[in-house]
Amino acid sequence: MVRPSTFGAWCVAVFLAAGCGSPGMDDGEVAGVVTEVIDGDTLEVEGVGRVRLIGVDTPERGECGFDAASQALADLVEGRSVVLLPGAADDVDRYDRLLRYVEVDGDDAGLSLIESGLAVSRYDSRDGYGEHEREQAYVTADEKASVVAGCSR
C-alpha cells in the first residue's frame, strides 16, 4: 500500500513533469528548448516533438527564400528556450505536428518572420482553417511586408 504522503508527492511530481503548474504559464502553454529548425515554419522542441508555427507559411525546400526563412528562424530560436502557446482550431496538423505560436523572450517568432518578408500569413480563416487569435495582426503585417531576396509572393 502507498502511504498518503508518498502518493501526494508522486502526484505533484507527475503534475509538474507534465508541464502543468510551471511558474508564469497559463493553461496549454509549454516551454522547451529548440533542438532543431526543420525549415522556416517547423522546429523540434526538446520533450515536445515537432512543432508547426500557427498562421504562417514559408517557402519549401528548393523554393526561392527557403534558406533565408530557415536561417532566420534558426537565428531566432535554435538552442533557446521558447514558449509554445495553443491558438489554432486543431491541436495538430495532418503531419502530426503540434500547432503552436512560438515565442522567444516574449517575441512572436511567426510575426517576426512575416514582418521581415520571409513568411506569409496563411492557414487561417481566409483558407478555410478557422480564425486564429493573432490572425489580424499577421494579415496586417503581411500586407506591410516587402519581399525579401527577390522572391515573388
Secondary structure, 3 states (H helix, E strand, C coil): CCCHHHHHHHHHHHHHHCCCCCCCCCCCCEEEEEEEEEECCEEEECCCEEEEECCEECCCCCCCCHHHHHHHHHHHHCCCEEEEECCCCCCECCCCCEEEEEEECCEEHHHHHHHCCCCEECCCHHHCCCCCCCHHHHHHHHHHCCCCCCCCC
